[in-house]
Amino acid sequence: MGRLEGKVAVVTGAASGIGAATARRFAVEGATVVGWDAVGSDGLEVVDVRDEAAVAAGVARAVAAHGRVDALVNAAGVAGGGPVHAMDAAEWERVIGVNLTGTYLTNKHVIAAMLEQTPDARGQRGSIVNIASIEGLEGTEGGSAYNASKGGVVILTKNLAMDYGRRGVRANCICPGFIDTPMMGAVFDMAGMDHVRRSFVEAHALGRCGEPEEIAAAALFLVSDDASFVTGSALVVDGGYTAGHQHGIAAMMGLA
Ligand SMILES: NC(=O)c1ccc[n+]([C@@H]2O[C@H](COP(=O)([O-])OP(=O)(O)OC[C@H]3O[C@@H](n4cnc5c(N)ncnc54)[C@H](O)[C@@H]3O)[C@@H](O)[C@H]2O)c1
């Protein structure tokens, strides 16, 4: 029996990368998956997370079709930013609009539906997982709008945990390291980025970037009943990227 048997999950950004891997894994684990993306794709609904009316209608459709929504994984996101003195306000709005405002809007409408649901034996009504980033926990050169958006997602998630814990809704976020997806490819495939890519890979203690399936596995844990006492956490899944700094001493000691 799958770990999500009988559960209904909405996954945003489900056409690509982490969202697609999460939708696949949840389906394998027995969930009914309602996948959303801004771009059309087989089996997915077109829902732009910036569009409140579309988000509200999407939640209403899911509840009408399946009776409830047990889980939301919010994986829709965009890269972007730049040094602030040279960044247009439009770029700031674009990144914050999808990554932070989009998270607020999906959280708002899914949580409203969850609060109407009959709780399970433990008093649980649902579980929210927002995909933040290790870049929401620390700075990155040129990150600005992206890092600010992800830092916002981290603290928004903690506030959701405070507001809804006693109403039976758990809220957590995942802070991935660098994950091999089209988003990462689009950044590192730009001209002149080879040495930057190598440096980012090296910064992970495990010596590699992650796979989207490794983030899907963490999302599975957080929405499953195994995480029934986990709320308000920012779960770092980063191959040791934020564990510390490397300066070549391990290599001197023959550890590399
Ligand atoms: N890849 C990484 O290294 C990495 C690391 C940390 C966090 N993240 C975060 O994980 C999430 C998924 O990223 P990914 O790497 O899988 O990227 P991706 O580009 O492969 O997938 C993102 C998906 O979001 C969709 N999307 C974009 N804007 C949308 C909107 N307004 N409404 C609905 N859908 C929209 C895209 O169409 C795409 O299918 C993002 O929030 C990203 O910031 C990624």
The ligand as an ORCA input file, in Angstrom:
! r2SCAN-3c Opt
* xyz 0 1
  N      16.455     23.708     -9.352
  C      17.013     24.199     -8.253
  O      18.262     24.194     -8.092
  C      16.154     24.734     -7.130
  C      16.762     24.934     -5.882
  C      16.011     25.442     -4.842
  C      14.663     25.720     -5.035
  N      14.092     25.523     -6.254
  C      12.680     25.848     -6.386
  O      11.970     24.682     -6.706
  C      10.804     25.025     -7.449
  C      10.767     24.212     -8.724
  O      11.887     24.590     -9.505
  P      12.499     23.684    -10.668
  O      13.965     23.733    -10.524
  O      11.783     22.383    -10.722
  O      12.146     24.616    -11.928
  P      11.468     24.295    -13.327
  O      11.683     25.540    -14.111
  O      11.952     23.001    -13.859
  O       9.922     24.148    -12.946
  C       9.177     25.237    -12.487
  C       7.761     25.095    -13.014
  O       6.998     26.185    -12.493
  C       6.133     26.631    -13.526
  N       5.733     28.008    -13.289
  C       6.460     29.126    -13.422
  N       5.731     30.208    -13.170
  C       4.475     29.757    -12.877
  C       3.264     30.387    -12.541
  N       3.175     31.725    -12.485
  N       2.194     29.628    -12.267
  C       2.274     28.287    -12.340
  N       3.389     27.624    -12.679
  C       4.486     28.355    -12.943
  C       6.973     26.491    -14.799
  O       6.163     26.506    -15.970
  C       7.672     25.173    -14.548
  O       6.937     24.085    -15.065
  C      10.882     26.530     -7.691
  O      10.133     27.209     -6.701
  C      12.360     26.823     -7.492
  O      12.580     28.161     -7.119
  C      14.803     25.023     -7.307
*
